[in-house]
Amino acid sequence: MSFLELGLDTFGDVTVGPDGALLPHDQVIRNVIAEGVRADQVGVDFFGLGEHHRADFAVSSPEMVLATIAGLTSRIKLGSAVTVLSSDDPIRVFQRYSTLNAASNGRAEVILGRGSFTESFPLFGFELSQYNQLFEEKLDLFVALLRERAVTWQGRTRPPLVNQEVFPRQGDQPFKTWVGVGGSPESVVRAARYDLPMMLAIIGGDPKRFLPYVDLYKRAFGELDKPVQPIGIHSPGYVAKTDAQAREALWPDYKAMRDRIGVERGWPPMSRAEFEQEAVGGSLYVGSPETVARKIAATVKALGASRFQMKYSAGALAHDKLLDSIGLYGEQVIPMVRDMLA
């Protein structure tokens, strides 16, 4: 197996303060910055921020927050988790990450996705009826920006480009671009067609159910006669000193977040039994450092991944608990996973 990178993700979930009240967005963003710095200090390889445009997540501009973290760190890789390319402009996304990459001395990454939340479409004036076409065309343009000095491009969702140069140009260390995949075969094949690494968002169920997508990804590269790009995994989790402490701390806030989103998507309320099942055999990496490490190692081995990113935040779960989880993940989980897979 190639070198395994272990990262952390957050969507900037709005958390509670010491008095139990929800914190304002500006304080949440400052706390996320502190969490990114903590991740760097304890040896985490990657820190990712999701883009959202809704009241329960504070981060709508990941690049701005990542740039601040970049100025306070020197080692950790920094990227999105994910950037909703469909409702953005590919040129501006390229420019922002090229700038972040320069400012961070080659540590920027971007994960491009269609977005499982759709608030950005009406906010920026895009039609949900064009959900697939917008992403397909904009990814096509983004890849051209990555690989061509002067771009000539034409599509139906934005004006064409003719021999257009885009600045700032990438330096000696171009930023890594992933395609986020939520579980459609078309997305898997698209990532392979563009010769880009694939980040699997596995947020529930047995992670091994994604093996057919991994096999499809590898077959697609075989048909293209190209070496397979890296595979990454994004899943939720939380680390505490013991399994019992981790589950009791996470359960109420995880359920509240899951049920709030479930109302929008037609999911039934989450039961404690479902939570426990996800913790034992599903895609929730919650427990002591050893429990979480064993589960990560098993998933990485089963799917042949070279990156695992744990979404460490969960609804209103407080900042001090998140910092403790980050510390345990970096100082204990990561070394254990590496030993288990050595």
C-alpha positions in Angstrom: 0.0 0.0 0.0 1.2 3.5 -0.8 1.8 5.9 2.1 -1.4 6.5 4.0 -2.4 10.1 4.8 -4.8 10.6 7.7 -6.8 13.8 7.8 -9.7 15.6 9.5 -12.7 17.4 8.1 -15.3 19.8 9.5 -18.1 21.8 8.0 -17.8 24.5 10.7 -20.8 23.1 12.5 -22.3 25.7 14.8 -21.4 24.6 18.3 -22.5 25.5 21.8 -20.6 27.7 24.2 -19.9 27.1 27.9 -23.4 28.4 28.7 -25.1 25.9 26.4 -26.2 28.5 23.9 -25.3 28.3 20.2 -22.2 30.4 19.3 -22.4 33.1 16.6 -20.8 32.3 13.3 -17.8 34.6 13.8 -16.8 32.7 17.0 -17.3 29.4 15.3 -15.0 30.4 12.5 -12.3 31.5 15.0 -12.7 28.1 16.8 -12.3 26.3 13.5 -9.0 28.1 12.9 -7.8 27.0 16.3 -8.9 23.4 15.5 -6.9 23.5 12.3 -3.8 24.8 14.2 -4.3 22.0 16.8 -4.4 19.4 14.0 -1.1 20.7 12.6 0.5 20.5 16.1 -0.5 16.9 16.7 0.7 15.5 13.3 -2.6 15.3 11.3 -1.7 15.2 7.6 -4.7 17.1 6.1 -7.4 19.5 7.3 -10.5 20.0 5.2 -13.3 22.5 5.3 -16.7 21.9 3.7 -18.6 24.7 1.9 -22.2 25.4 3.0 -24.6 28.2 2.9 -27.0 27.6 5.8 -27.5 28.5 9.4 -26.1 25.3 11.0 -22.7 25.5 9.3 -20.5 28.6 9.6 -18.1 28.1 6.7 -19.2 29.4 3.4 -15.8 30.4 2.1 -13.3 27.6 3.0 -10.4 29.3 1.2 -10.5 32.3 3.5 -10.4 30.2 6.6 -7.8 27.9 5.2 -5.6 30.8 4.3 -5.7 32.0 7.9 -4.8 28.5 9.1 -2.0 28.4 6.5 -0.4 31.5 8.0 -0.4 29.9 11.5 1.0 26.5 10.4 3.9 25.1 8.3 3.2 21.5 7.6 -0.4 20.3 7.3 -2.1 20.1 4.0 -5.2 22.3 3.6 -8.2 21.9 1.4 -11.9 21.9 0.8 -14.3 19.1 1.8 -16.0 19.9 -0.7 -16.1 22.9 -3.0 -19.5 23.0 -4.7 -18.2 23.6 -8.2 -21.7 23.4 -9.8 -22.7 26.8 -8.3 -19.3 28.5 -8.5 -17.1 29.8 -11.3 -14.3 27.3 -12.2 -11.9 30.2 -13.0 -12.4 31.8 -9.7 -12.1 28.5 -7.8 -8.9 27.8 -9.7 -7.6 31.3 -8.8 -8.5 31.0 -5.2 -6.8 27.6 -4.7 -3.8 28.6 -6.8 -3.4 31.6 -4.5 -3.9 29.5 -1.4 -1.3 27.0 -2.7 1.2 29.8 -3.2 0.6 31.3 0.2 0.9 28.0 1.9 4.0 26.9 0.0 2.3 24.1 -1.9 0.0 22.7 0.8 -3.4 23.4 -0.9 -5.8 20.9 -2.2 -9.4 21.1 -3.5 -12.1 18.4 -3.5 -14.7 19.2 -6.2 -18.2 18.0 -5.9 -21.8 18.6 -6.9 -22.9 19.1 -3.3 -25.4 17.1 -1.3 -26.9 20.3 0.0 -28.5 22.6 -2.7 -28.8 26.0 -0.9 -26.0 27.4 -3.1 -28.0 27.0 -6.3 -30.8 29.5 -5.7 -28.4 31.7 -3.7 -26.1 32.2 -6.8 -28.8 32.0 -9.4 -28.4 28.4 -10.8 -31.2 26.1 -11.7 -31.4 22.7 -9.9 -32.7 21.3 -13.2 -29.2 21.7 -14.5 -27.6 19.9 -11.5 -25.7 17.4 -13.5 -24.9 19.5 -16.6 -23.4 22.3 -14.5 -21.0 20.0 -12.7 -20.0 18.1 -15.9 -19.2 21.3 -17.8 -17.5 23.1 -15.0 -15.3 20.1 -14.1 -14.4 19.9 -17.8 -13.3 23.6 -17.7 -11.5 23.2 -14.4 -9.4 20.3 -15.7 -8.5 22.4 -18.7 -7.3 25.2 -16.4 -5.2 22.7 -14.5 -3.5 21.3 -17.6 -3.3 24.0 -20.2 -1.5 27.3 -20.1 -3.9 29.0 -22.5 -7.5 27.6 -22.5 -9.9 27.4 -25.3 -13.2 26.0 -24.1 -16.9 26.1 -25.0 -20.0 24.9 -23.2 -23.7 25.8 -22.6 -23.6 27.0 -19.0 -21.1 29.9 -19.2 -19.4 32.1 -21.9 -16.7 30.4 -24.0 -12.9 31.1 -23.6 -10.6 31.6 -26.5 -6.8 31.1 -25.9 -7.4 32.6 -22.4 -4.6 32.6 -19.7 -5.6 32.5 -16.1 -3.5 33.8 -13.2 -1.9 33.2 -10.8 -0.2 30.3 -12.6 0.7 27.3 -10.5 4.3 27.1 -9.4 6.5 24.0 -9.0 4.0 22.3 -6.6 0.6 22.4 -8.3 -2.4 21.9 -5.9 -4.0 18.4 -5.8 -7.5 18.2 -7.2 -9.9 15.4 -6.1 -13.4 14.6 -7.3 -15.9 14.0 -4.4 -18.1 10.9 -5.1 -21.2 10.1 -3.1 -22.1 6.8 -4.6 -23.1 7.1 -8.3 -21.3 5.0 -10.9 -21.3 7.9 -13.3 -19.3 10.0 -10.8 -16.8 7.2 -10.4 -16.2 6.9 -14.2 -16.1 10.7 -14.6 -13.2 10.9 -12.1 -11.3 8.3 -13.9 -12.0 9.9 -17.3 -10.5 13.1 -16.1 -7.5 11.2 -14.5 -8.3 12.7 -11.0 -8.1 11.0 -7.6 -11.5 10.0 -6.1 -12.7 11.0 -2.6 -15.6 8.6 -1.5 -18.0 10.2 1.0 -19.1 7.2 3.1 -21.5 8.6 5.7 -23.4 5.4 6.6 -23.6 1.7 6.3 -20.8 -0.9 5.9 -17.9 0.9 4.1 -17.2 -2.3 2.1 -20.4 -1.7 0.2 -18.3 0.8 -1.8 -16.0 -1.9 -3.1 -17.9 -2.1 -6.4 -17.2 1.6 -6.9 -13.5 1.0 -6.2 -13.4 -1.8 -8.7 -15.2 0.3 -11.3 -12.7 3.1 -10.8 -9.8 0.7 -11.3 -11.4 -0.9 -14.4 -12.0 2.5 -15.9 -8.3 3.4 -15.6 -7.5 0.0 -17.1 -9.6 0.7 -20.1 -7.9 4.1 -20.4 -4.5 2.4 -20.1 -3.5 4.8 -17.3 -2.2 4.2 -13.7 -5.0 4.3 -11.1 -5.1 7.6 -9.1 -5.4 7.7 -5.3 -8.6 6.8 -3.5 -9.7 8.7 -0.4 -12.5 8.2 2.2 -14.4 10.8 4.1 -16.5 9.5 7.1 -17.8 10.9 10.4 -16.2 10.1 13.8 -15.2 11.2 17.3 -12.4 10.0 19.6 -12.5 10.0 23.4 -10.5 8.1 26.1 -12.9 5.2 26.2 -15.6 3.8 23.9 -18.3 4.6 26.4 -17.2 8.2 26.8 -17.0 8.7 23.1 -20.5 7.3 22.4 -22.1 9.2 25.3 -20.5 12.5 24.3 -21.3 12.2 20.6 -24.8 10.6 20.6 -27.1 13.6 21.5 -25.5 16.0 19.1 -25.0 13.5 16.3 -28.7 12.5 16.6 -29.8 16.1 16.6 -27.8 16.9 13.5 -28.8 13.7 11.7 -32.5 14.3 12.5 -32.4 17.9 11.4 -31.0 17.0 8.0 -33.3 14.0 7.9 -36.4 16.1 8.0 -35.2 17.8 4.8 -34.4 14.5 3.1 -37.3 12.3 4.3 -35.2 10.2 6.6 -36.8 8.8 9.8 -35.4 9.9 13.2 -32.2 8.1 14.2 -32.6 5.6 17.0 -29.9 4.7 19.5 -29.8 1.2 18.0 -29.0 2.6 14.6 -26.3 4.8 16.1 -24.7 1.8 17.9 -24.9 -0.2 14.7 -23.1 2.5 12.8 -20.5 2.6 15.5 -19.9 -1.1 15.4 -20.3 -2.1 11.8 -21.1 1.0 9.9 -19.3 4.2 8.9 -19.2 6.0 12.2 -15.7 6.0 13.7 -16.5 6.7 17.3 -14.7 5.3 20.3 -11.3 5.1 22.1 -8.1 5.7 20.1 -7.6 1.9 19.6 -11.2 1.3 18.5 -11.1 4.1 16.0 -7.7 3.1 14.7 -8.7 -0.5 14.2 -11.8 0.5 12.3 -9.9 3.0 10.1 -7.2 0.4 9.3 -9.8 -2.2 8.4 -11.6 0.3 6.0 -8.4 1.5 4.4 -7.2 -2.0 3.8 -10.6 -3.2 2.4 -10.9 -0.3 0.0 -7.3 0.2 -0.9 -7.4 3.9 0.1 -4.3 6.1 0.5 -6.2 8.9 2.4 -8.7 8.7 5.3 -10.5 11.9 6.4 -12.6 11.8 9.6 -15.3 14.5 9.9 -14.6 15.2 13.6 -17.4 17.8 14.2 -21.0 16.8 14.8 -23.7 19.4 15.2 -23.5 21.4 18.4 -20.7 19.2 20.0 -18.6 21.8 21.9 -15.3 23.2 20.8 -13.3 21.9 23.8 -14.5 18.3 23.0 -13.5 18.8 19.4 -10.0 19.9 20.4 -9.7 16.9 22.7 -10.8 14.5 19.9 -8.3 16.2 17.5 -5.5 15.7 20.0 -6.3 12.0 20.5 -6.6 11.4 16.7 -3.2 13.0 16.0 -1.3 11.7 18.9 -2.7 8.2 19.3 -5.0 7.1 16.4 -2.6 8.0 13.6 0.4 6.2 15.0 -1.7 3.1 15.8 -3.2 3.0 12.2 0.3 3.2 10.7 1.5 0.4 13.0 -1.5 -1.8 12.2 -0.9 -1.4 8.4 2.9 -1.6 8.5 
